[in-house]
Amino acid sequence: MSDELHGIGHEVVLVDIYGTCDEARPYPILRRAFGRFDFIAVPVHCGVDFGTVEGPRVTHHALAGALAARYKQDFLFEVTGVRGKTTTATYLAWILEEAGHRPALSTTDESPVGRPSVTPARVVEVVRETSGPYVCEVSLGVTSAADYAVFTGAPYDYPIAGGSSSALRAKKKTLLESGAEVMIEYREAVKLSLVGPKVHRVHTSDGTVKCDDICVEFEAFDIPFHDRCFGLAAATALTSGLADREDVEAARARGPVPSRLELRRNELVDAHSAVNEQTVRYALSVASDLWGRYGAVIGGTLGGYCEGVDPEAVAEVLQERIERGELVALKLKGELGREVERHLENVDLPEPGPDTPIVRIVRKGD
């Protein structure tokens, strides 16, 4: 975004708070900034002291929206939430493809421009370099350029900005400020107290999606998580007018989107770099819904992700499920597994056998 601002004639100072900018720029790059500015753009998750500066502050989401609006030629769908962003965005793109469109899809897993990224700045690149419709997964909220803001829900929250805010609070703020048509599950809208003429509450149950005057059926998936993601995508595509029921049916026939949370026969796999006590709790709750009693394999790394993982908190989640009688077998591996094991009390479970349904949770390095 600094390059974009400089390219259209603004004076720019880039503050490299993480020390990752190793390329020369035609404007100053500092580790700390001082003085007064006309405006200061700060990421919503920033908890770092970057200097003594004065001037009105905007978020990266707001700035990205203003820049993206200069290039946008078609519908811009932005997908945010704590869980299910990539899956929902991909389902939405599939439905649009079945309707004859060629959506530019940008998610954690793929991007039409450069390496995959879910920062708000990527929205600017996507609308500048491609033709729409655009489907962009965006972390921690949506930009003001979005026509449709799809909120995938928040089964858990987590701290950002050094603990001074939370992911859910940041997302809600951008939803309210975006001016977009907001697509959100009914229960999430109630939880966030989101109401208004642009808030569309989506009900998905047993393969039936209802939203406003829309009602469409599809073959339910094995995991309810995919039903919710597909339901949101279907409601969004139909509300926009870019697709119809037949397109939804054709997209469903393509099968489930590969996602972080995958069901492989009697094994539920949750493997990514953001594993923490909240994601573990969610994966185990899905396993409980599927099987009632299950085993778990937990491992991976401790470092890498910006907010980290608390092995003691993960151990508390496991202890809770053991005491409920749900978690009946356990294997702990790797750096994370060793640290979790140190905090478990009086646990002597067998390792999962070949006939035991398993939750496999792996925290990957970045």
Secondary structure, DSSP 8 states (H G I E B T S, - for coil): -HHHHHHTT----EE-TTS---S--SS-EESSEEEE-S-EEE-TT--S--EEEES-EEEHHHHHHHHHTTT--S-EEEEE-SS-HHHHHHHHHHHHHHTT---EEE-SS--SSSS---SHHHHHHHHHHS-S-EEEE-TTS--TT-SEEEE---SS--EEGGGTEEHHHHHHHHHHHH-SEEEEEHHHHHHHT--STTEEEEEEETTEEEETTEEEE----SSHHHHHHHHHHHHHHHHHTS--HHHHHHHHTT-----SEEEETTEEEEEETT--HHHHHHHHHHHHHHHSSEEEEEEE-SSSSTT---HHHHHHHHHHHHHHT-EEEEEE-HHHHHHHHHH--S-------TTS-EEEEEE---
